[in-house]
């Protein structure tokens, strides 16, 4: 892709992000409930104090004026003050973001490590019992709601078998000084293997729940792509030359079959971030998704707007990089 085409694609992202910002802002403005009344709670304050608080939060301005102020500040990296935390929104999000990224990365690793071998094996053994079981399993994985699967895992492994923790990132008895914010890495950097195992046991169930739909999708994509590649003439020609089946499959066919898988994986990574709100809530995971859900109930408008904008930017950029990656892997494709 030329530099001019690259800049053109980047410019096309601007109206998309503006549209997302506008939709989120309007939806939050139309959401029933008054953030000032939620903040006051049972406290007794005068109408003058309530008006002053409303003015301090900027809620006394018209919606269109508040949106323009939000956009102007967001361009400068200022997302305002959290109504609930009374601190800059960027600080609050930065505290929760590492937990969400860590959870998403582990879910991505689980999805890639299981979907590609399963998809390849299902294609090689087409119409076998293994293929039929894998196909049905992938359909279930796509169809089942993530929160329902997560609750099932909790009931089985945490409640009945009691071999995995119910919620949180690590047990209360462990104190791991923050270096990167990624608990698995920090425990290793401190050489605390017991804490690493504890953190790993906490992240396993939510990561498995989050990665299941992605595993199912990637498995189906890999299987379909592999079947298509195996029907190509160069595969038949390679086998006719006397190359071993293993060499034809893993040295020639798999490389080309993984092109759409890699592209879809890049796109689906964005959905991991978007789908973690429910999973983090179910497993009490202290990440950004759970913070957004809590902020919606508290009418914490600035935090929700900034978080959703972050999700949108991440998703759009991942799609953008997926397009670039696809052209790199398959130069015949022109965007």
C-alpha positions in Angstrom: 0.0 0.0 0.0 1.4 3.4 -1.0 1.9 6.3 1.5 -0.9 8.2 -0.3 -3.3 5.4 0.0 -2.3 4.9 3.7 -3.0 8.6 4.5 -6.3 8.4 2.6 -7.4 5.4 4.7 -6.4 7.2 7.9 -8.4 10.3 6.9 -11.5 8.1 6.3 -11.3 7.1 9.9 -12.0 10.6 11.2 -15.7 10.8 10.3 -16.2 7.3 11.7 -14.8 8.4 15.1 -16.8 11.6 15.0 -20.0 9.6 14.3 -19.2 7.2 17.2 -18.5 10.2 19.5 -21.8 11.9 18.6 -23.9 8.7 19.0 -22.4 7.9 22.4 -22.8 11.5 23.6 -26.5 11.7 22.5 -27.3 8.2 24.0 -25.8 9.2 27.4 -27.7 12.5 27.3 -30.9 10.6 26.6 -30.3 8.0 29.4 -32.8 8.4 32.2 -31.4 9.6 35.5 -29.7 12.6 36.9 -26.0 12.3 37.7 -26.2 15.1 40.2 -29.0 13.4 42.1 -27.1 10.2 42.2 -24.0 12.0 43.5 -26.1 13.8 46.2 -27.7 10.6 47.3 -29.3 11.0 50.8 -27.4 14.2 51.5 -29.4 17.3 52.2 -28.2 20.3 50.2 -29.8 23.6 49.2 -31.0 24.3 45.7 -28.1 26.8 45.3 -25.6 24.2 46.2 -27.2 21.7 43.7 -27.1 24.4 41.0 -23.4 25.1 41.8 -22.6 21.4 41.6 -24.4 21.1 38.3 -22.5 24.1 36.9 -19.2 22.7 38.1 -19.9 19.5 36.2 -20.9 21.4 33.1 -24.4 19.9 33.2 -26.1 23.3 33.1 -25.1 23.8 29.4 -27.1 22.7 26.4 -26.3 19.2 25.0 -24.8 20.5 21.7 -22.5 22.9 23.7 -21.4 20.1 26.0 -20.6 17.9 22.9 -18.5 20.6 21.3 -16.6 21.1 24.5 -16.1 17.4 24.8 -14.7 17.1 21.3 -12.4 20.1 21.7 -11.0 18.8 24.9 -10.7 15.2 23.6 -8.6 16.3 20.7 -6.2 17.7 23.2 -6.2 14.5 25.3 -8.4 15.9 28.0 -11.5 13.8 28.7 -12.7 15.8 31.7 -13.2 14.8 35.4 -14.9 11.6 36.5 -18.1 12.6 38.3 -17.7 9.7 40.7 -13.9 9.5 41.3 -13.4 13.3 41.1 -10.2 12.7 39.2 -9.2 13.1 35.5 -10.9 10.4 33.4 -7.6 9.5 31.7 -6.1 8.6 35.1 -8.9 6.4 36.1 -8.9 4.6 32.7 -5.1 4.2 32.8 -5.4 2.4 36.1 -7.9 -0.2 34.8 -6.6 -0.6 31.2 -3.7 -3.0 31.9 -6.1 -5.6 33.5 -8.3 -5.5 30.4 -5.4 -5.7 28.0 -3.9 -8.6 29.9 -7.2 -10.5 29.9 -7.7 -9.8 26.2 -4.2 -11.0 25.3 -4.6 -14.2 27.3 -7.9 -14.8 25.6 -6.3 -14.2 22.2 -3.5 -16.7 23.0 -6.1 -19.3 24.0 -8.1 -18.7 20.8 -5.1 -18.9 18.4 -3.5 -21.9 20.2 -6.7 -24.0 19.9 -8.5 -22.8 16.8 -5.7 -23.2 14.2 -4.8 -26.8 15.1 -8.5 -27.7 15.3 -9.3 -26.1 12.0 -6.4 -27.7 10.2 -7.2 -31.2 11.6 -10.9 -30.8 10.8 -9.9 -29.9 7.2 -7.4 -32.8 6.8 -10.0 -35.2 8.3 -13.0 -33.8 6.4 -16.3 -35.6 7.1 -14.7 -37.7 9.9 -16.2 -37.9 13.4 -13.5 -35.4 14.5 -14.6 -33.0 11.8 -18.3 -33.3 12.7 -17.6 -32.8 16.4 -15.3 -29.8 15.7 -17.9 -28.2 13.4 -20.8 -28.7 15.9 -18.5 -27.4 18.7 -17.7 -24.3 16.7 -21.4 -23.6 16.0 -22.1 -23.9 19.7 -19.2 -21.6 20.5 -20.6 -18.9 18.2 -24.2 -19.4 19.3 -23.8 -19.5 23.1 -23.9 -16.2 25.0 -20.6 -15.5 26.6 -22.0 -14.6 30.0 -24.0 -17.9 30.1 -20.9 -19.9 29.3 -19.0 -18.0 31.9 -21.5 -18.7 34.6 -21.4 -22.4 33.7 -17.6 -22.4 34.2 -17.9 -20.6 37.5 -20.5 -23.1 38.8 -18.4 -26.1 37.7 -14.8 -25.1 38.5 -15.2 -22.5 41.3 -18.4 -23.6 43.1 -18.6 -27.4 42.7 -15.0 -28.5 42.1 -13.5 -25.5 43.9 -10.2 -25.7 42.0 -10.3 -22.2 40.5 -11.1 -18.8 42.2 -14.4 -17.1 41.7 -13.3 -13.5 41.0 -10.5 -10.9 41.1 -7.0 -10.9 39.6 -5.1 -12.4 42.6 -5.7 -13.5 46.2 -5.8 -11.0 49.0 -2.7 -12.5 50.6 -0.5 -11.6 47.7 1.1 -8.2 47.2 2.8 -7.6 43.9 4.4 -4.2 43.4 3.4 -2.7 40.1 6.0 -2.5 37.3 4.1 -2.9 34.1 0.5 -3.2 35.4 0.3 -6.7 33.8 0.1 -8.9 36.8 1.4 -12.1 35.1 4.5 -10.2 33.9 5.0 -8.4 37.2 4.9 -11.6 39.2 7.6 -13.1 36.9 9.7 -9.9 37.1 9.7 -10.3 40.9 10.4 -14.0 40.6 7.3 -14.8 42.6 6.2 -18.1 41.0 3.5 -18.7 43.7 1.9 -15.3 42.9 2.2 -16.1 39.1 0.3 -19.3 39.6 -2.3 -17.5 41.6 -2.7 -14.8 39.0 -2.8 -17.5 36.2 -5.6 -19.4 38.1 -7.6 -16.1 38.4 -7.3 -15.2 34.7 -8.0 -18.6 33.2 -11.8 -18.8 33.4 -12.6 -15.2 32.2 -10.0 -15.5 29.4 -11.5 -18.9 28.4 -15.0 -17.3 28.4 -13.8 -14.3 26.4 -11.8 -16.4 23.9 -14.4 -19.1 23.2 -16.4 -17.2 20.5 -13.2 -16.1 18.8 -11.9 -19.7 18.9 -15.1 -20.9 17.2 -14.9 -18.3 14.4 -11.2 -18.8 13.7 -11.6 -22.6 13.7 -14.3 -22.3 11.0 -12.3 -19.8 9.0 -9.1 -22.0 9.2 -11.0 -25.1 8.2 -12.7 -23.5 5.2 -9.5 -21.8 4.0 -7.5 -25.0 4.4 -10.1 -27.0 2.4 -9.9 -24.4 -0.3 -6.1 -24.5 -0.4 -6.0 -28.3 -0.5 -8.0 -28.2 -3.7 -5.5 -26.0 -5.5 -3.4 -27.3 -8.4 -0.1 -26.6 -6.8 -0.9 -28.9 -3.8 -1.9 -31.7 -6.2 1.3 -31.0 -8.2 3.5 -31.1 -5.0 2.0 -34.4 -4.0 2.5 -35.8 -7.5 6.2 -34.8 -7.2 6.4 -37.2 -4.3 6.6 -34.7 -1.5 5.5 -36.2 1.8 1.9 -35.4 3.0 3.3 -33.6 6.1 5.6 -31.4 4.0 2.8 -30.5 1.6 0.4 -29.6 4.4 2.6 -27.7 6.8 5.1 -26.2 4.4 3.0 -25.2 1.4 -0.7 -25.4 2.2 -0.9 -24.0 5.8 1.0 -20.9 5.0 -1.6 -19.8 2.4 -4.5 -21.1 4.4 -3.6 -18.9 7.4 -3.9 -15.6 5.4 -7.6 -15.1 6.1 -7.2 -16.5 9.6 -4.7 -13.9 10.5 -6.8 -11.2 9.0 -10.0 -12.3 10.8 -8.0 -12.6 14.1 -6.9 -9.0 13.8 -10.5 -7.9 13.4 -11.8 -10.2 16.2 -9.1 -8.8 18.6 -11.1 -5.6 18.6 -14.3 -7.5 19.6 -12.4 -9.0 22.6 -12.1 -5.5 24.0 -15.7 -4.7 23.3 -16.9 -8.1 24.7 -15.1 -7.9 28.0 -17.7 -5.7 29.7 -20.0 -8.6 30.4 -17.2 -11.1 31.1 -15.4 -8.7 33.5 -18.7 -8.1 35.4 -19.5 -11.8 35.7 -16.0 -12.6 37.0 -15.5 -9.5 39.1 -12.4 -8.6 37.0 -11.2 -5.1 37.9 -10.7 -3.9 34.3 -12.0 -1.2 32.0 -15.1 -3.1 30.9 -16.4 -3.5 34.5 -15.6 0.1 35.2 -17.8 1.2 32.2 -20.7 -0.9 33.4 -20.4 0.6 36.9 -20.1 4.1 35.4 -23.3 3.6 33.3 -25.3 2.9 36.4 -23.7 5.9 38.2 -24.4 8.2 35.1 -20.7 8.9 35.1 -20.9 10.5 31.6 -17.3 11.6 31.0 -15.9 8.2 31.8 -18.4 6.3 29.7 -17.8 8.7 26.7 -14.0 8.4 27.0 -14.1 4.6 27.4 -16.4 4.0 24.4 -14.3 6.4 22.3 -11.2 4.4 23.3 -13.0 1.1 22.3 -14.0 2.7 19.0 -10.5 4.0 18.2 -9.0 0.6 19.1 -11.5 -1.3 16.9 -11.1 1.0 14.0 -7.3 0.9 14.1 -7.2 -2.8 14.4 -9.4 -3.1 11.3 -7.1 -0.7 9.6 -4.0 -2.7 10.5 -5.9 -5.9 9.5 -6.4 -4.5 6.0 -2.7 -3.6 5.8 -1.7 -7.0 7.1 -3.9 -8.7 4.5 -2.2 -6.8 1.6 1.2 -7.7 3.0 0.3 -11.4 3.2 -1.5 -11.4 -0.1 0.0 -8.8 -2.5 -2.6 -9.6 -5.1 -5.2 -7.8 -3.0 -5.5 -4.0 -3.7 -7.4 -1.8 -1.2 
